Amino acid sequence: MNKVINMQPWLTLFQTTGAGITADPTEVIQPQESWVDTQGYELAVLTMDILGLTGTDVSLDLEGCDDLGGSWKALYSYTVATSPNTPEHVELLSEAGPDAAYRLTRWLRWRINNSNTNDWQMTFRMNLLLKDDEFGNHGGA
């Protein structure tokens, strides 16, 4: 059966610096209990709604990995250069080659990267549609 997951309800995150306040580059990772297990699905369609993104050198990344002990790979990156207030749709396929940027991995999460110390703000949400294999099997059942 197909499944729709609210991968991230509306969320606003920001970093502010000011007179005498300094900040290190920021990395915010989705909490582990919210990572999505895609085992048994052949297709995932992610919709990212971004109401606002300000700042330079900041991105909202969709990452994936095949086992929790492995390394995470950026599958898609949304930056300030991408048109705000426009939903972004990302399709991931389980049968894509292992090096394909659009391969559906076992685990999915989001990450915010800010490679400098400037102010930034982002408001976003993510919804994920997972499609079973052609026989309606999920998770090997």
N, C-alpha and C positions, 0 to 999 in steps of 0.2 A: 504494500500500500504506500502511496506517496505520502510525504510528510512535509508540513510547513513548520519551520522553527523561527521563533522570534529570537534571533541570535544575539541581538542587543537592542533593548528598548531605548527610547530617546535618552541621550546622555550628552551633557556638556562638560568638557574638560578644558582647562586653561592653565597657562603659566604666565605670571606677571612679575616683572622686575620693576624696580623704581629707583629713585635716588638712593644710592648707597646699598641697594639690594642686588646681589648677583645670583645667578642661577647656573647650574650645570646643564648640559644638554639633557633632554628628557626622553625617557622611554616608558610608555605605559602599555602594559600587556593585559589583555582580557583575563579575568580571574579563571584559574584552571577548572573550577567546577562548571564553568559556562562553555568550555571548549566543546565542539560538536564532533561526535563519532559518526562517520559516514559509512561504516562497514556495511556491505550488502547493497549499497546504492550505486547506480551507474551514472547518474547525472545530478549535478547540483547547480541551481541557478540562484545566485546571490543578488539581492537588491540592496544597494547602499543609498540611503537618503541623507544628504548632507545639507543642513540649513545654513551653516556658516563655517567658514574656515578662514582664519586670518593668521598671518605670520609667514615668514619665509623659511624655507628648509624644513618644513613640517609635512609629514605625510601620514595617512591612514592606510595601513597595509593589511591585506588578507594573507595569512600565512598558513602553510600546511606541512604536515609530516606524516610518515607512515607508522612510526612507533614513538611512544612518549619519551623514550630514552634517546631518540635520534635528533638530528638537527632540523630546524624549521626553515622553510624556504618561502620567500615572498612569491605569492601567486598573482597579486594585483596590488598596485599602489595608487592611491588617490592623493593628489597634491593641490596646492593653491592654484596651479596652472590649469587644473581641470575645472570645468564650468560649475560653479556652485548652484545649488537649488535645482539641479538636474539629477534625477535618479540614475545611478550607475548600475548596469547589469553585467554580471560576470558569470560565464558558463564554464563549468569544470566537468570533464569526462573521465570516468574511471579507466577506460580503455586507451587513453592517450599514452604515448610513449613515456618512459620514466623521466626524460629530460624536458618534456613539453611543459610550457608555462601554464597551460590550461588543464593539467592532469589533476583529477580529483584524488586527493590524498586521504588517508584514513582519518586524520584529525585536522580540524580547521579552527583558527582563532584570529582575532584582530590584534593589531599592535599600532601604537602611535609612536612615531620617531620624530624627534626634533634634534637636528644635528648641530644646532648652535644655541646660544643663550638668550635669544630674542623672545619677546612676548608672543604668545600664540593662543588661539581659542578655536575650539571645534565643537559643533553640535551635530550629532549623527544618530542614525539607527540602522540596523541590518536585519533583513529577513532572508531566510534560506528555504528554498524548495528543494527537497530531495526526492528523486524519482527512482523507484525500484527497477530491477533488471526487467527484461522483456517478458519474463515469465511471472512477474509479480513477487519474486523471492526477495526477502530482506534478511541479511545477516546469515545467509546460508540455509535458511529454513525452506 
